[in-house]
Amino acid sequence: MNLTETWESFLDLLSNEEAINFVYKQSITGIPFLYITTNPTESKGTIEASIKLLAAKVMRGKRLQMEYSFVRNDGNLLVYRVRFLVPQEKMFCCGNLCPDCIRFRN
C-alpha cells in the first residue's frame, strides 16, 4: 500500500469535481493540509460530502481510514487537515526498539 499513490488519486479526483476550482496538499510539520478553492456558490457541506465520497473511492480495497477536520476558511478558500491512516499500525518511532518499528519497513 502506497500512501503517495493514494494521495495522488485523491487529489486528481478532487480536482475534477465541478464545485472545486483548485486543490493542493501541503504538509506542515508532517501534517497534511488540503487547500481547496471553491466556486463562490458552493457550500462547505457540499465540499465535505465530496471529500468523504472521493476518499471512500480511493480507499476501496485498502486497509485505510480517513480522518479530516475543518481548519479555516478565507472567502472561497477552505483548509482541511486530512490524514489517511492505517489502523492498528505504528505511525512513528517511539524509541523503545520495538520489533515492529517503522524504521524496519522497506
Biopython code that builds the backbone (N, CA, C, O; Angstrom):
import numpy as np
from Bio.PDB.StructureBuilder import StructureBuilder

atoms = [
    (1, "MET", "N", (0.845, -1.168, 0.000)),
    (1, "MET", "CA", (0.000, 0.000, 0.000)),
    (1, "MET", "C", (0.898, 1.241, 0.000)),
    (1, "MET", "O", (1.794, 1.369, 0.835)),
    (2, "ASN", "N", (0.655, 2.130, -0.923)),
    (2, "ASN", "CA", (1.477, 3.306, -1.070)),
    (2, "ASN", "C", (0.614, 4.544, -0.820)),
    (2, "ASN", "O", (-0.311, 4.823, -1.584)),
    (3, "LEU", "N", (0.913, 5.282, 0.241)),
    (3, "LEU", "CA", (0.121, 6.462, 0.569)),
    (3, "LEU", "C", (0.301, 7.573, -0.455)),
    (3, "LEU", "O", (-0.612, 8.372, -0.663)),
    (4, "THR", "N", (1.461, 7.638, -1.098)),
    (4, "THR", "CA", (1.691, 8.660, -2.116)),
    (4, "THR", "C", (0.724, 8.479, -3.280)),
    (4, "THR", "O", (0.135, 9.446, -3.763)),
    (5, "GLU", "N", (0.565, 7.240, -3.725)),
    (5, "GLU", "CA", (-0.381, 6.961, -4.810)),
    (5, "GLU", "C", (-1.809, 7.252, -4.384)),
    (5, "GLU", "O", (-2.606, 7.747, -5.181)),
    (6, "THR", "N", (-2.136, 6.952, -3.143)),
    (6, "THR", "CA", (-3.477, 7.226, -2.625)),
    (6, "THR", "C", (-3.748, 8.721, -2.646)),
    (6, "THR", "O", (-4.816, 9.162, -3.070)),
    (7, "TRP", "N", (-2.772, 9.499, -2.184)),
    (7, "TRP", "CA", (-2.932, 10.956, -2.190)),
    (7, "TRP", "C", (-3.066, 11.494, -3.611)),
    (7, "TRP", "O", (-3.910, 12.351, -3.872)),
    (8, "GLU", "N", (-2.243, 10.999, -4.526)),
    (8, "GLU", "CA", (-2.312, 11.473, -5.911)),
    (8, "GLU", "C", (-3.681, 11.190, -6.516)),
    (8, "GLU", "O", (-4.262, 12.054, -7.173)),
    (9, "SER", "N", (-4.198, 9.988, -6.300)),
    (9, "SER", "CA", (-5.527, 9.635, -6.814)),
    (9, "SER", "C", (-6.604, 10.519, -6.183)),
    (9, "SER", "O", (-7.512, 10.989, -6.869)),
    (10, "PHE", "N", (-6.497, 10.738, -4.890)),
    (10, "PHE", "CA", (-7.472, 11.561, -4.170)),
    (10, "PHE", "C", (-7.465, 12.996, -4.701)),
    (10, "PHE", "O", (-8.524, 13.575, -4.940)),
    (11, "LEU", "N", (-6.282, 13.564, -4.885)),
    (11, "LEU", "CA", (-6.188, 14.932, -5.386)),
    (11, "LEU", "C", (-6.682, 15.041, -6.828)),
    (11, "LEU", "O", (-7.304, 16.038, -7.195)),
    (12, "ASP", "N", (-6.410, 14.022, -7.648)),
    (12, "ASP", "CA", (-6.917, 14.012, -9.020)),
    (12, "ASP", "C", (-8.439, 14.007, -9.045)),
    (12, "ASP", "O", (-9.056, 14.763, -9.795)),
    (13, "LEU", "N", (-9.038, 13.156, -8.226)),
    (13, "LEU", "CA", (-10.495, 13.096, -8.183)),
    (13, "LEU", "C", (-11.098, 14.407, -7.682)),
    (13, "LEU", "O", (-12.102, 14.879, -8.216)),
    (14, "LEU", "N", (-10.483, 14.990, -6.658)),
    (14, "LEU", "CA", (-10.981, 16.267, -6.140)),
    (14, "LEU", "C", (-10.871, 17.378, -7.177)),
    (14, "LEU", "O", (-11.781, 18.197, -7.306)),
    (15, "SER", "N", (-9.775, 17.413, -7.909)),
    (15, "SER", "CA", (-9.587, 18.493, -8.889)),
    (15, "SER", "C", (-10.569, 18.381, -10.048)),
    (15, "SER", "O", (-10.813, 19.366, -10.744)),
    (16, "ASN", "N", (-11.143, 17.182, -10.268)),
    (16, "ASN", "CA", (-12.124, 17.003, -11.339)),
    (16, "ASN", "C", (-13.555, 17.313, -10.903)),
    (16, "ASN", "O", (-14.470, 17.265, -11.725)),
    (17, "GLU", "N", (-13.759, 17.627, -9.639)),
    (17, "GLU", "CA", (-15.093, 17.981, -9.152)),
    (17, "GLU", "C", (-15.493, 19.360, -9.681)),
    (17, "GLU", "O", (-14.666, 20.269, -9.747)),
    (18, "GLU", "N", (-16.758, 19.508, -10.055)),
    (18, "GLU", "CA", (-17.246, 20.784, -10.582)),
    (18, "GLU", "C", (-17.255, 21.884, -9.528)),
    (18, "GLU", "O", (-17.053, 23.055, -9.850)),
    (19, "ALA", "N", (-17.488, 21.517, -8.279)),
    (19, "ALA", "CA", (-17.586, 22.504, -7.200)),
    (19, "ALA", "C", (-16.228, 23.073, -6.808)),
    (19, "ALA", "O", (-16.156, 24.090, -6.119)),
    (20, "ILE", "N", (-15.154, 22.424, -7.242)),
    (20, "ILE", "CA", (-13.804, 22.814, -6.814)),
    (20, "ILE", "C", (-13.038, 23.414, -7.987)),
    (20, "ILE", "O", (-12.936, 22.810, -9.054)),
    (21, "ASN", "N", (-12.505, 24.608, -7.772)),
    (21, "ASN", "CA", (-11.693, 25.264, -8.799)),
    (21, "ASN", "C", (-10.248, 24.805, -8.763)),
    (21, "ASN", "O", (-9.643, 24.559, -9.806)),
    (22, "PHE", "N", (-9.690, 24.690, -7.558)),
    (22, "PHE", "CA", (-8.275, 24.341, -7.411)),
    (22, "PHE", "C", (-8.085, 23.656, -6.067)),
    (22, "PHE", "O", (-8.710, 24.028, -5.074)),
    (23, "VAL", "N", (-7.205, 22.640, -6.046)),
    (23, "VAL", "CA", (-6.922, 21.928, -4.808)),
    (23, "VAL", "C", (-5.453, 21.546, -4.772)),
    (23, "VAL", "O", (-4.888, 21.144, -5.790)),
    (24, "TYR", "N", (-4.834, 21.668, -3.608)),
    (24, "TYR", "CA", (-3.467, 21.181, -3.435)),
    (24, "TYR", "C", (-3.245, 20.797, -1.987)),
    (24, "TYR", "O", (-3.943, 21.252, -1.082)),
    (25, "LYS", "N", (-2.246, 19.941, -1.797)),
    (25, "LYS", "CA", (-1.886, 19.433, -0.475)),
    (25, "LYS", "C", (-0.552, 20.024, -0.074)),
    (25, "LYS", "O", (0.378, 20.104, -0.877)),
    (26, "GLN", "N", (-0.472, 20.434, 1.175)),
    (26, "GLN", "CA", (0.792, 20.929, 1.716)),
    (26, "GLN", "C", (0.998, 20.316, 3.087)),
    (26, "GLN", "O", (0.103, 20.366, 3.931)),
    (27, "SER", "N", (2.168, 19.739, 3.318)),
    (27, "SER", "CA", (2.486, 19.163, 4.625)),
    (27, "SER", "C", (3.249, 20.187, 5.450)),
    (27, "SER", "O", (4.267, 20.728, 5.019)),
    (28, "ILE", "N", (2.736, 20.437, 6.637)),
    (28, "ILE", "CA", (3.379, 21.357, 7.566)),
    (28, "ILE", "C", (3.681, 20.560, 8.825)),
    (28, "ILE", "O", (2.768, 20.053, 9.477)),
    (29, "THR", "N", (4.939, 20.447, 9.162)),
    (29, "THR", "CA", (5.452, 19.636, 10.278)),
    (29, "THR", "C", (4.906, 18.213, 10.220)),
    (29, "THR", "O", (4.562, 17.624, 11.245)),
    (30, "GLY", "N", (4.832, 17.673, 9.012)),
    (30, "GLY", "CA", (4.410, 16.297, 8.823)),
    (30, "GLY", "C", (2.910, 16.079, 8.804)),
    (30, "GLY", "O", (2.452, 14.950, 8.623)),
    (31, "ILE", "N", (2.142, 17.134, 8.985)),
    (31, "ILE", "CA", (0.681, 17.013, 8.974)),
    (31, "ILE", "C", (0.170, 17.544, 7.638)),
    (31, "ILE", "O", (0.429, 18.696, 7.291)),
    (32, "PRO", "N", (-0.559, 16.709, 6.879)),
    (32, "PRO", "CA", (-1.047, 17.154, 5.573)),
    (32, "PRO", "C", (-2.278, 18.044, 5.683)),
    (32, "PRO", "O", (-3.240, 17.722, 6.381)),
    (33, "PHE", "N", (-2.226, 19.164, 4.983)),
    (33, "PHE", "CA", (-3.350, 20.091, 4.905)),
    (33, "PHE", "C", (-3.810, 20.169, 3.465)),
    (33, "PHE", "O", (-2.996, 20.175, 2.541)),
    (34, "LEU", "N", (-5.116, 20.229, 3.277)),
    (34, "LEU", "CA", (-5.722, 20.290, 1.966)),
    (34, "LEU", "C", (-6.289, 21.694, 1.780)),
    (34, "LEU", "O", (-7.132, 22.135, 2.560)),
    (35, "TYR", "N", (-5.824, 22.393, 0.746)),
    (35, "TYR", "CA", (-6.283, 23.738, 0.428)),
    (35, "TYR", "C", (-7.201, 23.649, -0.784)),
    (35, "TYR", "O", (-6.775, 23.232, -1.861)),
    (36, "ILE", "N", (-8.445, 24.035, -0.610)),
    (36, "ILE", "CA", (-9.446, 23.893, -1.664)),
    (36, "ILE", "C", (-10.041, 25.257, -1.975)),
    (36, "ILE", "O", (-10.585, 25.925, -1.096)),
    (37, "THR", "N", (-9.931, 25.666, -3.244)),
    (37, "THR", "CA", (-10.589, 26.877, -3.711)),
    (37, "THR", "C", (-11.866, 26.451, -4.414)),
    (37, "THR", "O", (-11.833, 25.662, -5.359)),
    (38, "THR", "N", (-12.990, 26.976, -3.949)),
    (38, "THR", "CA", (-14.291, 26.541, -4.456)),
    (38, "THR", "C", (-14.942, 27.617, -5.312)),
    (38, "THR", "O", (-14.503, 28.766, -5.349)),
    (39, "ASN", "N", (-16.005, 27.206, -6.000)),
    (39, "ASN", "CA", (-16.861, 28.171, -6.673)),
    (39, "ASN", "C", (-17.583, 28.980, -5.602)),
    (39, "ASN", "O", (-17.887, 28.447, -4.535)),
    (40, "PRO", "N", (-17.861, 30.252, -5.863)),
    (40, "PRO", "CA", (-18.491, 31.090, -4.828)),
    (40, "PRO", "C", (-19.851, 30.591, -4.356)),
    (40, "PRO", "O", (-20.262, 30.894, -3.236)),
    (41, "THR", "N", (-20.551, 29.833, -5.188)),
    (41, "THR", "CA", (-21.902, 29.398, -4.825)),
    (41, "THR", "C", (-21.927, 28.094, -4.043)),
    (41, "THR", "O", (-22.987, 27.701, -3.556)),
    (42, "GLU", "N", (-20.811, 27.421, -3.908)),
    (42, "GLU", "CA", (-20.777, 26.115, -3.237)),
    (42, "GLU", "C", (-20.689, 26.273, -1.724)),
    (42, "GLU", "O", (-20.041, 27.185, -1.211)),
    (43, "SER", "N", (-21.354, 25.368, -1.032)),
    (43, "SER", "CA", (-21.340, 25.404, 0.426)),
    (43, "SER", "C", (-20.240, 24.494, 0.974)),
    (43, "SER", "O", (-19.728, 23.616, 0.279)),
    (44, "LYS", "N", (-19.900, 24.729, 2.220)),
    (44, "LYS", "CA", (-18.899, 23.906, 2.893)),
    (44, "LYS", "C", (-19.373, 22.460, 3.006)),
    (44, "LYS", "O", (-18.571, 21.532, 2.904)),
    (45, "GLY", "N", (-20.670, 22.268, 3.215)),
    (45, "GLY", "CA", (-21.237, 20.923, 3.319)),
    (45, "GLY", "C", (-21.079, 20.127, 2.034)),
    (45, "GLY", "O", (-20.818, 18.924, 2.079)),
    (46, "THR", "N", (-21.234, 20.780, 0.894)),
    (46, "THR", "CA", (-21.062, 20.114, -0.394)),
    (46, "THR", "C", (-19.625, 19.652, -0.568)),
    (46, "THR", "O", (-19.379, 18.542, -1.039)),
    (47, "ILE", "N", (-18.684, 20.489, -0.193)),
    (47, "ILE", "CA", (-17.265, 20.153, -0.318)),
    (47, "ILE", "C", (-16.916, 18.997, 0.613)),
    (47, "ILE", "O", (-16.193, 18.083, 0.216)),
    (48, "GLU", "N", (-17.416, 19.024, 1.836)),
    (48, "GLU", "CA", (-17.131, 17.946, 2.780)),
    (48, "GLU", "C", (-17.743, 16.629, 2.318)),
    (48, "GLU", "O", (-17.148, 15.570, 2.523)),
    (49, "ALA", "N", (-18.907, 16.675, 1.705)),
    (49, "ALA", "CA", (-19.512, 15.459, 1.159)),
    (49, "ALA", "C", (-18.642, 14.903, 0.033)),
    (49, "ALA", "O", (-18.479, 13.688, -0.080)),
    (50, "SER", "N", (-18.085, 15.779, -0.794)),
    (50, "SER", "CA", (-17.188, 15.346, -1.867)),
    (50, "SER", "C", (-15.916, 14.727, -1.303)),
    (50, "SER", "O", (-15.435, 13.717, -1.818)),
    (51, "ILE", "N", (-15.369, 15.323, -0.253)),
    (51, "ILE", "CA", (-14.155, 14.794, 0.369)),
    (51, "ILE", "C", (-14.411, 13.371, 0.873)),
    (51, "ILE", "O", (-13.607, 12.471, 0.631)),
    (52, "LYS", "N", (-15.520, 13.173, 1.566)),
    (52, "LYS", "CA", (-15.835, 11.843, 2.114)),
    (52, "LYS", "C", (-16.059, 10.820, 1.003)),
    (52, "LYS", "O", (-15.538, 9.707, 1.067)),
    (53, "LEU", "N", (-16.828, 11.195, -0.009)),
    (53, "LEU", "CA", (-17.149, 10.275, -1.097)),
    (53, "LEU", "C", (-15.906, 9.872, -1.881)),
    (53, "LEU", "O", (-15.697, 8.691, -2.160)),
    (54, "LEU", "N", (-15.081, 10.857, -2.237)),
    (54, "LEU", "CA", (-13.888, 10.573, -3.039)),
    (54, "LEU", "C", (-12.826, 9.835, -2.225)),
    (54, "LEU", "O", (-12.101, 9.001, -2.766)),
    (55, "ALA", "N", (-12.729, 10.133, -0.941)),
    (55, "ALA", "CA", (-11.792, 9.395, -0.090)),
    (55, "ALA", "C", (-12.213, 7.933, -0.002)),
    (55, "ALA", "O", (-11.364, 7.041, 0.001)),
    (56, "ALA", "N", (-13.520, 7.682, 0.069)),
    (56, "ALA", "CA", (-14.010, 6.302, 0.112)),
    (56, "ALA", "C", (-13.658, 5.564, -1.174)),
    (56, "ALA", "O", (-13.302, 4.386, -1.136)),
    (57, "LYS", "N", (-13.753, 6.247, -2.310)),
    (57, "LYS", "CA", (-13.382, 5.625, -3.592)),
    (57, "LYS", "C", (-11.907, 5.258, -3.615)),
    (57, "LYS", "O", (-11.541, 4.171, -4.061)),
    (58, "VAL", "N", (-11.070, 6.153, -3.140)),
    (58, "VAL", "CA", (-9.622, 5.930, -3.147)),
    (58, "VAL", "C", (-9.225, 4.831, -2.173)),
    (58, "VAL", "O", (-8.287, 4.079, -2.440)),
    (59, "MET", "N", (-9.926, 4.728, -1.046)),
    (59, "MET", "CA", (-9.569, 3.756, -0.011)),
    (59, "MET", "C", (-10.137, 2.373, -0.273)),
    (59, "MET", "O", (-9.766, 1.421, 0.414)),
    (60, "ARG", "N", (-11.026, 2.237, -1.246)),
    (60, "ARG", "CA", (-11.671, 0.949, -1.517)),
    (60, "ARG", "C", (-10.622, -0.130, -1.783)),
    (60, "ARG", "O", (-9.742, 0.047, -2.625)),
    (61, "GLY", "N", (-10.718, -1.235, -1.068)),
    (61, "GLY", "CA", (-9.787, -2.353, -1.240)),
    (61, "GLY", "C", (-8.479, -2.197, -0.486)),
    (61, "GLY", "O", (-7.591, -3.038, -0.622)),
    (62, "LYS", "N", (-8.339, -1.148, 0.300)),
    (62, "LYS", "CA", (-7.112, -0.914, 1.071)),
    (62, "LYS", "C", (-7.470, -0.842, 2.553)),
    (62, "LYS", "O", (-8.604, -0.527, 2.915)),
    (63, "ARG", "N", (-6.501, -1.135, 3.394)),
    (63, "ARG", "CA", (-6.706, -1.022, 4.843)),
    (63, "ARG", "C", (-6.397, 0.393, 5.283)),
    (63, "ARG", "O", (-5.382, 0.631, 5.938)),
    (64, "LEU", "N", (-7.247, 1.322, 4.937)),
    (64, "LEU", "CA", (-7.035, 2.717, 5.291)),
    (64, "LEU", "C", (-8.285, 3.300, 5.925)),
    (64, "LEU", "O", (-9.403, 2.844, 5.686)),
    (65, "GLN", "N", (-8.064, 4.311, 6.734)),
    (65, "GLN", "CA", (-9.145, 5.130, 7.261)),
    (65, "GLN", "C", (-8.782, 6.575, 6.991)),
    (65, "GLN", "O", (-7.605, 6.937, 7.005)),
    (66, "MET", "N", (-9.783, 7.402, 6.743)),
    (66, "MET", "CA", (-9.537, 8.819, 6.517)),
    (66, "MET", "C", (-10.036, 9.609, 7.722)),
    (66, "MET", "O", (-11.122, 9.363, 8.248)),
    (67, "GLU", "N", (-9.224, 10.547, 8.134)),
    (67, "GLU", "CA", (-9.589, 11.436, 9.228)),
    (67, "GLU", "C", (-9.441, 12.852, 8.683)),
    (67, "GLU", "O", (-8.399, 13.198, 8.125)),
    (68, "TYR", "N", (-10.470, 13.667, 8.841)),
    (68, "TYR", "CA", (-10.356, 15.046, 8.380)),
    (68, "TYR", "C", (-11.011, 15.981, 9.380)),
    (68, "TYR", "O", (-11.911, 15.594, 10.125)),
    (69, "SER", "N", (-10.541, 17.213, 9.377)),
    (69, "SER", "CA", (-11.162, 18.228, 10.214)),
    (69, "SER", "C", (-10.992, 19.587, 9.535)),
    (69, "SER", "O", (-9.960, 19.882, 8.932)),
    (70, "PHE", "N", (-12.027, 20.393, 9.652)),
    (70, "PHE", "CA", (-12.012, 21.731, 9.083)),
    (70, "PHE", "C", (-11.085, 22.612, 9.914)),
    (70, "PHE", "O", (-11.138, 22.592, 11.143)),
    (71, "VAL", "N", (-10.234, 23.387, 9.235)),
    (71, "VAL", "CA", (-9.294, 24.254, 9.943)),
    (71, "VAL", "C", (-9.749, 25.706, 9.876)),
    (71, "VAL", "O", (-9.928, 26.357, 10.906)),
    (72, "ARG", "N", (-9.937, 26.216, 8.646)),
    (72, "ARG", "CA", (-10.338, 27.625, 8.494)),
    (72, "ARG", "C", (-10.818, 27.863, 7.073)),
    (72, "ARG", "O", (-10.662, 27.019, 6.192)),
    (73, "ASN", "N", (-11.404, 29.032, 6.875)),
    (73, "ASN", "CA", (-11.750, 29.452, 5.528)),
    (73, "ASN", "C", (-11.416, 30.927, 5.348)),
    (73, "ASN", "O", (-11.356, 31.695, 6.308)),
    (74, "ASP", "N", (-11.201, 31.296, 4.098)),
    (74, "ASP", "CA", (-10.908, 32.687, 3.749)),
    (74, "ASP", "C", (-11.578, 32.942, 2.409)),
    (74, "ASP", "O", (-10.982, 32.729, 1.353)),
    (75, "GLY", "N", (-12.807, 33.395, 2.460)),
    (75, "GLY", "CA", (-13.567, 33.597, 1.233)),
    (75, "GLY", "C", (-13.884, 32.255, 0.595)),
    (75, "GLY", "O", (-14.606, 31.441, 1.171)),
    (76, "ASN", "N", (-13.340, 32.024, -0.606)),
    (76, "ASN", "CA", (-13.580, 30.771, -1.328)),
    (76, "ASN", "C", (-12.533, 29.707, -1.016)),
    (76, "ASN", "O", (-12.595, 28.613, -1.576)),
    (77, "LEU", "N", (-11.588, 29.994, -0.149)),
    (77, "LEU", "CA", (-10.542, 29.036, 0.208)),
    (77, "LEU", "C", (-10.926, 28.308, 1.497)),
    (77, "LEU", "O", (-11.176, 28.935, 2.526)),
    (78, "LEU", "N", (-10.969, 26.986, 1.425)),
    (78, "LEU", "CA", (-11.229, 26.154, 2.598)),
    (78, "LEU", "C", (-9.982, 25.339, 2.902)),
    (78, "LEU", "O", (-9.337, 24.820, 1.990)),
    (79, "VAL", "N", (-9.643, 25.227, 4.178)),
    (79, "VAL", "CA", (-8.466, 24.470, 4.586)),
    (79, "VAL", "C", (-8.915, 23.345, 5.522)),
    (79, "VAL", "O", (-9.623, 23.568, 6.504)),
    (80, "TYR", "N", (-8.476, 22.124, 5.182)),
    (80, "TYR", "CA", (-8.797, 20.944, 5.976)),
    (80, "TYR", "C", (-7.508, 20.216, 6.325)),
    (80, "TYR", "O", (-6.546, 20.212, 5.558)),
    (81, "ARG", "N", (-7.514, 19.604, 7.498)),
    (81, "ARG", "CA", (-6.443, 18.671, 7.849)),
    (81, "ARG", "C", (-6.970, 17.287, 7.492)),
    (81, "ARG", "O", (-7.975, 16.839, 8.045)),
    (82, "VAL", "N", (-6.291, 16.611, 6.567)),
    (82, "VAL", "CA", (-6.744, 15.312, 6.084)),
    (82, "VAL", "C", (-5.607, 14.314, 6.242)),
    (82, "VAL", "O", (-4.473, 14.577, 5.843)),
    (83, "ARG", "N", (-5.927, 13.160, 6.831)),
    (83, "ARG", "CA", (-4.921, 12.104, 7.002)),
    (83, "ARG", "C", (-5.522, 10.772, 6.606)),
    (83, "ARG", "O", (-6.671, 10.470, 6.928)),
    (84, "PHE", "N", (-4.733, 9.983, 5.906)),
    (84, "PHE", "CA", (-5.079, 8.603, 5.633)),
    (84, "PHE", "C", (-4.282, 7.758, 6.616)),
    (84, "PHE", "O", (-3.052, 7.814, 6.641)),
    (85, "LEU", "N", (-4.986, 6.976, 7.425)),
    (85, "LEU", "CA", (-4.345, 6.213, 8.490)),
    (85, "LEU", "C", (-4.505, 4.725, 8.267)),
    (85, "LEU", "O", (-5.532, 4.264, 7.769)),
    (86, "VAL", "N", (-3.475, 3.977, 8.641)),
    (86, "VAL", "CA", (-3.542, 2.522, 8.638)),
    (86, "VAL", "C", (-3.910, 2.111, 10.058)),
    (86, "VAL", "O", (-3.150, 2.380, 10.988)),
    (87, "PRO", "N", (-5.056, 1.466, 10.247)),
    (87, "PRO", "CA", (-5.474, 1.134, 11.615)),
    (87, "PRO", "C", (-4.547, 0.102, 12.258)),
    (87, "PRO", "O", (-4.067, -0.823, 11.603)),
    (88, "GLN", "N", (-4.313, 0.282, 13.539)),
    (88, "GLN", "CA", (-3.526, -0.629, 14.354)),
    (88, "GLN", "C", (-2.087, -0.799, 13.881)),
    (88, "GLN", "O", (-1.489, -1.855, 14.089)),
    (89, "GLU", "N", (-1.533, 0.210, 13.257)),
    (89, "GLU", "CA", (-0.121, 0.178, 12.897)),
    (89, "GLU", "C", (0.535, 1.437, 13.421)),
    (89, "GLU", "O", (-0.083, 2.500, 13.480)),
    (90, "LYS", "N", (1.787, 1.305, 13.799)),
    (90, "LYS", "CA", (2.536, 2.442, 14.303)),
    (90, "LYS", "C", (2.752, 3.466, 13.193)),
    (90, "LYS", "O", (2.998, 3.101, 12.043)),
    (91, "MET", "N", (2.661, 4.735, 13.538)),
    (91, "MET", "CA", (2.857, 5.808, 12.571)),
    (91, "MET", "C", (4.194, 6.519, 12.786)),
    (91, "MET", "O", (4.609, 7.316, 11.944)),
    (92, "PHE", "N", (4.883, 6.237, 13.919)),
    (92, "PHE", "CA", (6.141, 6.908, 14.225)),
    (92, "PHE", "C", (6.997, 6.011, 15.103)),
    (92, "PHE", "O", (6.505, 5.045, 15.686)),
    (93, "CYS", "N", (8.261, 6.330, 15.193)),
    (93, "CYS", "CA", (9.180, 5.577, 16.044)),
    (93, "CYS", "C", (9.138, 6.176, 17.449)),
    (93, "CYS", "O", (9.333, 7.378, 17.628)),
    (94, "CYS", "N", (8.879, 5.317, 18.448)),
    (94, "CYS", "CA", (8.796, 5.785, 19.833)),
    (94, "CYS", "C", (10.142, 5.713, 20.545)),
    (94, "CYS", "O", (10.285, 6.236, 21.650)),
    (95, "GLY", "N", (11.133, 5.070, 19.924)),
    (95, "GLY", "CA", (12.457, 4.989, 20.514)),
    (95, "GLY", "C", (12.656, 3.839, 21.483)),
    (95, "GLY", "O", (13.693, 3.770, 22.143)),
    (96, "ASN", "N", (11.696, 2.938, 21.586)),
    (96, "ASN", "CA", (11.791, 1.813, 22.521)),
    (96, "ASN", "C", (12.327, 0.541, 21.890)),
    (96, "ASN", "O", (12.247, -0.523, 22.504)),
    (97, "LEU", "N", (12.873, 0.617, 20.682)),
    (97, "LEU", "CA", (13.439, -0.522, 19.960)),
    (97, "LEU", "C", (12.431, -1.656, 19.777)),
    (97, "LEU", "O", (12.767, -2.825, 19.969)),
    (98, "CYS", "N", (11.205, -1.315, 19.409)),
    (98, "CYS", "CA", (10.141, -2.300, 19.188)),
    (98, "CYS", "C", (10.467, -3.160, 17.968)),
    (98, "CYS", "O", (11.049, -2.661, 17.005)),
    (99, "PRO", "N", (10.099, -4.452, 17.992)),
    (99, "PRO", "CA", (10.392, -5.318, 16.838)),
    (99, "PRO", "C", (9.597, -4.943, 15.591)),
    (99, "PRO", "O", (10.016, -5.279, 14.483)),
    (100, "ASP", "N", (8.466, -4.261, 15.736)),
    (100, "ASP", "CA", (7.671, -3.852, 14.578)),
    (100, "ASP", "C", (7.832, -2.355, 14.276)),
    (100, "ASP", "O", (6.909, -1.725, 13.758)),
    (101, "CYS", "N", (8.979, -1.796, 14.592)),
    (101, "CYS", "CA", (9.241, -0.374, 14.393)),
    (101, "CYS", "C", (9.152, -0.008, 12.912)),
    (101, "CYS", "O", (9.524, -0.796, 12.043)),
    (102, "ILE", "N", (8.658, 1.189, 12.641)),
    (102, "ILE", "CA", (8.520, 1.641, 11.257)),
    (102, "ILE", "C", (9.877, 1.839, 10.595)),
    (102, "ILE", "O", (9.959, 1.893, 9.368)),
    (103, "ARG", "N", (10.930, 1.946, 11.375)),
    (103, "ARG", "CA", (12.264, 2.096, 10.789)),
    (103, "ARG", "C", (12.705, 0.853, 10.044)),
    (103, "ARG", "O", (13.585, 0.928, 9.186)),
    (104, "PHE", "N", (12.101, -0.309, 10.362)),
    (104, "PHE", "CA", (12.495, -1.564, 9.741)),
    (104, "PHE", "C", (11.675, -1.919, 8.511)),
    (104, "PHE", "O", (11.862, -2.987, 7.928)),
    (105, "ARG", "N", (10.758, -1.027, 8.108)),
    (105, "ARG", "CA", (9.951, -1.268, 6.892)),
    (105, "ARG", "C", (10.721, -0.842, 5.668)),
    (105, "ARG", "O", (11.573, 0.044, 5.730)),
    (106, "ASN", "N", (10.419, -1.477, 4.560)),
    (106, "ASN", "CA", (11.053, -1.088, 3.293)),
    (106, "ASN", "C", (10.306, 0.030, 2.651)),
    (106, "ASN", "O", (10.689, 0.493, 1.576)),
]
sb = StructureBuilder()
sb.init_structure("model")
sb.init_model(0)
sb.init_chain("A")
sb.init_seg("    ")
for serial, (resi, resn, name, xyz) in enumerate(atoms, 1):
    if name == "N":
        sb.init_residue(resn, " ", resi, " ")
    sb.init_atom(name, np.array(xyz, "f"), 0.0, 1.0, " ", f" {name:<3s}", serial, name[0])
structure = sb.get_structure()
